[in-house]
Amino acid sequence: MTALSKLAGNFSFPHRHLLTVENLTGPQITGLLDLADDAAKISREVRKKRDRLAGRTLINLFFEASTRTQSSFELAAKRLGADVINLAVSQSSVSKGETLIDTAVTLNAMRPDILVVRHHSAGAVELLSQKVDCSVINAGDGSHQHPTQALLDALTIRRNKGRIAGLTVAICGDILHSRVARSNIGLLNTMGARVRLVAPSTLLPFAAERLGCEVFTTMQEGIADADIVMMLRLQEERMNASYVPSKREYFHFFGLDQEKLRYAKPDALIMHPGPMNRGVEIHSSVADDPRSVIREQVEMGVAVRMAVLSALAQHLPNE
Amino acid sequence: MPSTPKKTLRAVPIDATVLINARLVDPETKRDEQGGLLIENGMIADLGPHLRRNAPEGAKVIDCRGHLVIPGLIDMQVFTGEPGLEHRETLASASRAAASGGVTTMICMPTTDPVIDDMALVDFVQRRARDTALVNVHTMAALTKGLKGDEMSEIGLLVGAGAIALSNGRRSVANAGVMRRALTYARDFGALVVSATEDEPLAGAGVMNEGEVSARLGLPGSPATAEVIALERDLRLAELTGGRYHAAQLSCGEALGAIAAAKARKLAVTCGVTVNHLTLNENDIGSYRTYFKLRPPLRGEADRKAMVAGIADGTVDVIVSSHDPQGTDGKRRPFAEAAYGAIGLETLLPAALRLHLNGEIDLMPLLAAMTINPARILGLPGGRLQKGAPADIVVIDMEAPFMVDKTKMHSRSRNTPFDEARMQGIVKYTMVAGKLVYPFKDDLGHA
């Protein structure tokens, strides 16, 4: 047996669902990250298969298309021995008039053990979790939360910097619409990092400073002496709704290029949750810079999801 | 052979009723005293301390056991589903909810299917109400055709058919030119124009108040400024036209500043607030509770307090339930996709009384905002506990506590934000034109 199984045995995780980072304590987060470190080792072995979730069924239920997150969950579950099916609900059953709750009740009747859900509406995953018997993982609900993203970011930071507490993390870009930002703000604060938000004011939430962050509207100030520069994706449709005037102007002021990066610490990590818009929020040379850990984030995504699945497995029947 | 008449204090009609041993409270005259009240021919024939224990012989006697006797409430904003959405609410089911909640006059909104923008539909609502409703029902008619905000409706004919006021339903009239002419034209008929106040492009996709709570929940917010801008525009148009204007339901302190300034300029403007916005705030949404999804949205605590202060100082004229029945299929959805609105006819009075019992406001201005104030604005004879007024009367046990149970309500819909709330003040009797309509004569229970 591997370290993963042993650790999962000792580490007690009190939650049946993973819906938000807001109810995770520091020790719980540390426990998950320790598990994920072991999971990362498994993923680098030739024989990656384990039996922690043998006989269990996981359903990926994505109301919003996502290649990256869905395949990351699928791989994580398969490496732990679970059977996985992927349901892309997209717009089809929505246009057929089936409500979220009807979909939940239908899937629940198929007796899955774990549901991984992404939905375009904030709070939708929590609503669904109230109507099913299995464990539910929030893989992103509107602009609200994306807890496994925050965990994989924390893991990537810890592996590269050896700690999280005391680091200065600048989150840059479309904070207003970002579940990645909301999850990272909560988790990084819990772990003792100093969080900065950097964005044009049109892309900042109301009273952003009250979320436990310092707020900046220029990159030069916002990333000054930062240990981590975390870029967010800018959606194409924000241009049409007058949040920012154009890609060109956005890149000029908020795109991360080598010039702006000079303000950060020399060994600053460059992060991005993906998928990247090269030339919009990040310059190609920065994305491919040696300090960029964007690919490692993807690898740690699988590891963190293995850790979360193992932790939630404690609450499955007969466990 | 003529029978010898019995000796009586005074001859009373056969259907005369007297309420004895009552605490009479009338917001218009500020009467608050122990006494009794005599009803003859559906009207209040006499009232005062002299009737506290002395019932005229021949009159039916109701002993109020010291409970409050107040004018029946006039609810200026009630959404029903008749015609078109009867599964949510009919005039009959709404009127049962009203009667059990002490509401004796409902003003129905024109947002039905079809929209009430034609004389025949005004007539339909009036006839259906006459045949099926337990309480007085008046309907507002649409200010613009189909409530689309583009073309003025047949205001003169609609008022002639009995529409009590004109409303653009849930939405502001976006086009200021249309609003100006509608206010001007309505003025010629002495008609009141009632309007929602929301600047839609500014409210945008907002589904709750814009603030710290919406930022945390990741929900798009609608700023209070969207309400103030729409209201300020309407007030300027009311000044320009001299029309009578009523802002249907305001939700923020800034809006009250605009109303106070307009009243100081002697404009013919009034405004209302829902009991929800007086007793709840945005924090009640908690974890995406859709029964608290309202439009305008619940604001912060400072705004709630400002609205209560507005009732106390007279800036806010009217408290409404904004009774808005929605099915569970509309509410059991992710917050952003769920329907707006809450039922409220049955909880209007006890929820409002909470404010008095908490010591936030005196009883008289609170009751005035649900009785005499809407009566004056709408030109109705009720809302008064006075000789010659219609005997629309409610008897309340102010001491009695109860817990709201949505499964026991009389509305056809269950979307109350007050489920399991502890309240005080139980309606013992509701009378409309001297007839006892609650407790119900039949045994139907909830609809």
Interface residues (C-beta under 8 A of the other chain):
Chain A: T99 L100 I101 H119 S121 A122 G123 A124 E126 L127 D141 G142 S143 H144 Q145 R179 R182 P205 F206 A207 A208 R210 L211
Chain B: E210 G211 E212 S214 A215 R216 L217 G218 L219 P220 G221 S287 Y288 D329 R332 R333 P334 F335 A336 E337
